[in-house]
Amino acid sequence: MSEMEITNPAAKQESGVEVKIFKHRVASRIMHGFVAVSFCTLLITGILLVAGVDFARGASAFLHCIMGFVLIAAPIVYIIGCYKNFARFMDTCTHYDKDDWGWVKAPMGGYLDPYLFRNQPPHYVPPQDKYNTGQKGAGICLILGCVVLGATGFLMWANTPEGIFGIINLELGAGMTWFLWRLHLVTAVCTAAVFAVHFFLGAIYPVTNVEFGTMFGNGIADYAYTKKKHGKWLNTLEVREEKEVQD
Amino acid sequence: MSHIERIIGDPATITRREAIKGAVTVVISAILASGIGTFAISSIEKAKKYITTRIGGLYSQDAGMTLRVSHANPEVITLYETFLSPGAVAPAESELSHRLLHTVYGSDVEHHIAHLKEVSIEEAIEETDASYLGAAHAAE
């Protein structure tokens, strides 16, 4: 990873000034927490249902439906309540330029360097935005995946004999039930694969697991890490608060 | 001693491009979700409509047929009178009709096969003839 020169006066480290980077707002962190917990629960209950484990099958199915509702409801509430953050996130996720192509060529931000180009000098990785190319792609995949999972899951829930709490009840027939079930399963496998990479890099991989503390902590990002990994974003930040504090 | 603590973050406002991209994402998501729902429900509605039309077609075609039930079919009656239960129309009573026309499903299949092996077709014909033709001769 090649560090970018910080030209933004607000983001420059100076003597007597402690710069704190506020990366994730409270609303974003709460929404992300709800999505993370519901997705993990859905993954576990989904595997139990697919595997045909009879133990607590009814409870697993009910929990799967409820957590599916949470997975969809949390982002909807977030979009309505914090549209600016959502819009900015989507702009970042859908904006690609030569630096993103450079990230892919690195290869994959340099993450594959130790495996593909062993004993060779690391590739140049262009400076990245708030989210790197992989995170942008993962964001789009997870959003689209969750939309498909939500739609097919809602239809399958309504297609049960009891329907959705007896309020919405559909009869979709054997063929359509089979199709929805397969679409749900394939999308779940793809989404889970993206989630696995996202979780590994964000929470386990030693070089990048500092992101976990930022997202599930106070939202403040490590300066050195941000400068190294997200220098392009650092150059766009503005001063939100400035105060004198005692040492 | 003191120092300055500066908190920096994303700009407070969003650009027009960001606002549009957010809205486009919401619209695309809504179209995708409602598209799946509409496809599923409309496909089933189409299937149900087709099935209803097909049932109506079969019933109306059946209503126009000369022969609508098997027990009024002259060929079936003749088959019983001349072969399956000679001299009478006795469905499900002669050994021959039982052997040639009847079948079973599920767990009864093995029992049925064993029963068929017990009585050969020649024996079934003899038994049927004796039963019906013998009764006719006796009546004469």
Interface residues (C-beta under 8 A of the other chain):
Chain A: A10 A11 G16 V17 E18 V19 K20 I21 F22 K23 I79 Y83 K84 N85 F86 A87 R88 M90 D91 T94 K130 I143 L144 V147 V148 G150 A151 T152 F154 L155 L170 E171 L172 G173 G175 M176 F179 L180 L183 T236 L237 E238 V239 R240 E241 E242 K243 E244 V245 Q246 D247
Chain B: M1 S2 H3 I4 E5 R6 I7 I8 G9 D10 P11 A12 T13 I14 T15 R17 E18 A19 K21 G22 A23 V24 T25 V26 S29 L32 A33 S34 I36 G37 A40 I41 S43 I44 A47
